[in-house]
């Protein structure tokens, strides 16, 4: 029998668990025949951010406090800080976009033995906005979690829409069971809803609850170090980048406070605007400060930018070297094993939390449909063309059918007249 002391100790660990004792993952996997009946309007309060952390002063103490809160399952303020980081650090924004687009550039299909079913389900998901949902779910790469409410049609035979939940509204207990924060500040466990009412995607760099698993945790420290280096560099440039200007004026002008103040203002304009007015007879002297260079600051910021790329993309090569935005060029910037892992993780979420209940509600079957992302490497046709040339030069004959299929070029045999014309 559990004592009161044991119950108190377990409360933060399992406070959002269902009364049945099942975890959120266990409830999602159950083959429940009943259909969620919540309307879209019931989730309006979860789509907006109610967090008060607007534009905080970034300090080491603030970061430690936010990370500690996320460790306890309260990542609201950390999620708000991520929005600020994306607005103020373009390097992180660009790399996160590259990693997300690498997944979204992969073509998705619904696989199954029944062509009619696969076409119907694909049309349902496209109409509901699956592409936009996947973009939202991939925010889990940074935050560790991202989710949305599924608005089911009558009888579960359709999905009307996906209502994206703002990341700052998610809460977790220490067992990882999720809950949502209402506009009044009240916490509602997902156990109060149908198991298939929400889709919740997770990304974990380490074991534990979802709010500890995102890239944001190391990113925010790197951003902190770069932020202060950039601030110090700005001070350096202000001090040593603009030369000092000294005006030697008559004693009478120096004793006159209004004249002295006017000359100081004019000197300030000379420093910033390059124009100014001083009294007749004043002598201006420009002092060039000797303070070295700011290369150390730049090297430090460049080093942090490389760490940004290594952490997000898995390699230091960035999108700067890309010559376009084709599928292959986008995916080249993300390390191959990371891209495959992101795709597999997203496929697992969509299959288990969206496609499986949709198939069960609509057709009464299970396991006949699968959502897949094509993350295979695009073929390098230039290399293959060189191989074909080498083989033909060596006297080997290649199948025209294989050439047409590989290069998607229709071959036509030359007529005798054309051959004679080419020989002339």
N, C-alpha and C positions, 0 to 999 in steps of 0.2 A: 504494500500500500504506500502511495506517495505521500510524504510528509509535507506540511506547509512550507518548510524551508526549501525542500526540493522543488516544490511547485513555483515558489518565488524565483528560484535560480533558473528554472526552465522558461519562465514567462518571456524574457527578451529573445530567447532562442526560437520559440515556436508561437509567438503571439499572433501571427497572421495565418497559422495553419487552420485547416477546416475542422469543424467539430468532429468529423468522422475520424480524424487523426491522419488523414492523407495529406501529403505535401502537394504543392501546386503542380509539380510535374506528374505526380501520380494521378491527380484528378484529370489532367489533360489527356493522359493515355487511356483512360477508361472509355469504353465504347458505350457512351450514353445516347439513347435514342431520342430523348426529349430535345427540343430545339430552343435556343435562347429567344426570348420575346422582348428584350429591351429595345426601346426606340432610340433613334439617333440623338434626339434632344436630351436624353438622359446623360449624355457624355459631354455636353457642352462645357461644363465646368472643368473638365480634365484637359481640354485642348489649349487652355491659356495658362500662362505662368503667373502664380500668385506669390512668388518669392520676392522678398524685399531687397535682395542684394542687387542693386542696380549697377553702380560703377565704383566698386570699392578700391581703396588704396592698397596696392599689392605689397604685402609684407610677408616675411617668413612666418611670422606668428599666425597670420590669416591663413596661409596655405596649410600649415600644420593643423589648425582648427578644422578647416574644411575636410581635409583628408581623414582626420580622426572621426568626424561626424559620418563620413561615407563608410568608414570601417564599421560603424554601429548601425548601418542601414539607412542613414538619412543623407542622401546625396544631393538634396535640392539646391543648396548654395553652390556646391561644386559644379553642378550642371549650369547654373547661371553664370559662373565664372568662365565656363567653356565658351559661352556665347560672346563674352567680352574678349576672350583670347582670339577667337576667329576674326573679330572686327579689327583687332589691333596688331595681329601678327600675320602678315600675308604669306610668309613662308609656310607656316603650319596650315593655313587655309588652302594654299595651293597643293601641298602634299596630301592632305586629307581628301581633297577633291579628286586628285589623281588616283588614290587608292580606291575610293568609292566608285569612280567612273570605270575603273578596270573591271569591277564586278558587273556594273550595269551595262557595259559594252558586250558582255557575253549574252548570246541569244538564249532565250528560255523557251522550253517546249513542255507540253503535257504528253507523256508517253502512256500508251495503253494498247490493248489488243482491239478495242472497239473504237473505230475511227469517229463514229458519231459522238460518242461520249467525250473523247478528247477534244473535239471541236467545240462542243457545248461548254465544257469546263473552261477552255481557253477563252471563249467569248465572255463568260461570266467574270473571270478574273480581270480581263482587259477592261470591261465595263466598270468594274468596281474600283479600278485604279491601282493595279498591282505594281506597276512600275514606280509610281510615286510612293507607294508603301515600302517597296524595297529600298528606295533612297532614304526613307525615314528610318527603317530598321537598321541600316548600315551606320547610323550614328552610334550604334553600340560599339563600334570599333574604338571610339574615343571614350565614351561614357561607361562602357561595360554592359549596357542594357538599352533597349528602346522598344516601345510597344505601341499598340493601337487597339481600339475596340472594333470588333467585326459586327457590322449591322446586317443581320441575316434577313432574308426575304421570308415570305409566308411558307411555313413548313420546313424551312431550311433548304429549300430547293434552289435558292439564289443568294447571292451576296450583293446587297444594295450599295454598300460603301465601306470604307475603312476610316474611322475617326482617329486621327493621330494624337496620342497623349503626349503632352509636353514633358520633356525629360525631368523637369524640376518637380513634377507631381508624383513621382514614384518613390515608394518607401519599401524597405525590406526588413524582415526579422533576421536573426543571426543564422537561421537555417536556410535563408534564401527565398522564403515565401514572400510574394509581392503584395503590396497594398497601394492605394491611391490617396492623395491628399485632396480634400474638397476645398471649396472657396472659403468655408468657415474655419478651415484648419483641422477639421475632423478627419481621421484616418479610416478609410474603408478597405478592408481586406478583400482581395480578389476571391476569397472563399465565399463571399456573399453573392457572387455572381455565378452564372452557368460556367462550367469548366471550359467551354468553347466560345466564351464571349470575347476573349482577348487573345491577341497574338503578342508574345513577348520574346524578343530576340536577345541573346546574350553573347558577349565576347569576353573571354577570360584569359588574361595573361598568367594568372595564377589561380589555384583552387580557392574556393570560398564563395561568398555571396557576389552577386553580379555587380554591385556598386563598387567593388574593389578590383574589377577585372579589366578596365579600359586603359587605353594608351594615355589618357589625360593625366594620370598620376605622375609619370615621369616627365610628360610634356610641360606640365605647369611649373615644375622646378627649372627646367631649361629656359622657359619663357621668363621666369623670374630673374635668372642670372643675366640673360640677354637684355632684359628691360633696364636693369641698373647699369649695365655696361654702356648701353645707348644713351642713357641719361648723363653718365659721366663724360661720355665722348662729346655730347652737346655742350656741356660746361667747358670742356677743354677747347673746343672750337670757338666758343664765345670768348674765352680768355686769350687764346693764342692765335686765333684765326683772323681777328680784326685788330689792326695795329692801334696802339695808343696814340692819341693826339694831344699835345700840350700847347697851350697858347700863352705866350709871354705878353702881358699887357701892362699899361702904365699903372702906377700906384693909385692914381685918382680913380681909374676905372675899377681897380681891384677893391677899393674901399666902398665903391658904390654897389650896394647889394643887387639892385635891379639890373645894372649893366653886367655885373658878374654872372648873374643867373641867366641873362639872355645869351651871353657868350657860351656858357656851359650847354645850354639847349642847342645852340648852333653847332657846337662841337659834336654833340650827339648825332645831329643830322648829318654831319660830314661823315661820321663813322658808318652810318647805316645807309644813307641816301646818296652820299657823295656831294652834297651841296650844303652851304652854310654861309652865314654873314657874321663878321666880327668887326670890331672898331678899327678905325684907321691907325696904322702904326703897330698893330698887333703882330707878333711873330709866331708862326705856327711851326711846330716841330713834331715830326712823326717818329715814334719809337717802335721799332720792330722787335717784338718779344722773342726771346730765345727759349723755346720750350720743347724742342725736339719735334717729333711727329706723333700723329695719333694712330700709327700702324698697329700698335699693340691692341688697342681697342678693336680695330677692324679685324685683326687676326682672331681675337677671341670671339667676336660675333660670327665670323665665317666658320669657326670651329663648331659653335652651337648650331648653326644652320646645317652643317654636315651631320650632326647628331640628330637633328630633326628628321632629315632624309633617311638616315639609317634606321631610326626608330619606327617611322611610319611606312616607308617603302621597302625596308629591308636591305637597301643598298644606297650608296652615296650618289649614284647617277640620278639626276633629277630630270624633270620635264623640260629643263632649259634646252637640252640637246635634241628634243623631239622636233621633227620637221612638219608635223601635222597632227591630226587628231583621229586617225583611223583606229580601228579596233586593235590592230597589232601594235601600233605605236604607243597607244595608251597603256597597253598591258606590258610592254617592254620595260616601263618605268617601275613596275612593282615586281619584286622577286617572285619567280614562278611558284614556289611552294607556298608562299603567303597568299597569292591569288587563289590557288586551288583550295587552300584551307578556308578562306573567306567564302568561296562559292559553296563548298560542301556544308559549311555551317549554316548558311542562309537556306540552302536546299532542305536541310533537316528541319529547320524551323517552319518553312512553308508547307512541307509535306505533312508534318505531325500536327500543326496547329491550324492550318487552313484547308489543305486539300483533303486530308483524311476525314474530318467531320463533314465537309461538303459532299464527298462521295457517299458517306454513310447516310446523311440526311436526304440526299437527292435520289440515290439509286439503291440504298439498302445493302450495299456491298462494301468490301474493305480490301485494300491492297491491289486493286486492279489499275490504279492510276498513279502516276509519279511525276512530280515537278523536277525538271532537270535544267541545269545551266551548262552551256557548252563552253568550258574553259580550256579546251584544247588549244595548243599553240597554232596560230595561222601558218599555213604552208609558205615556205620560202620558194616561190616559183623561179626566182633568178638562179638559185642554186640548182634547182631541178633542170632548168634549161641548159645550164653548163654541163650537167651530167649527161643529158641527152646528146649534146654536141660532141662530148668526149667519146661516147659510145658509138655514135654514127661515124665519127672520124676513124674509129678503130675497126669499122667494117660491120658493126652489129646493126640489125634491122629491128626497129621498135614497132610495136603494134599501133596502128593509127587510132584504134578505139581507145587505147590507154592515153595517147597524146590528147585526144579530144576531151576525155573525162578529166584528166589532170589539169590541163590548161584552159579548159572550157572554150576551146577554139574549134570551130567547125572546119574540118579539112576537106578539100576538094581536089581530086586528081586532075592534073593539067592535061589538056587535050594535046594531040600531036602538033597542031598548029601553034599552040602556045609554047610547047617545048622547042619547036624549031625557031620561034621568034626570040626565045631567051638565049639560044645558042649563037645568034648573030652578034 
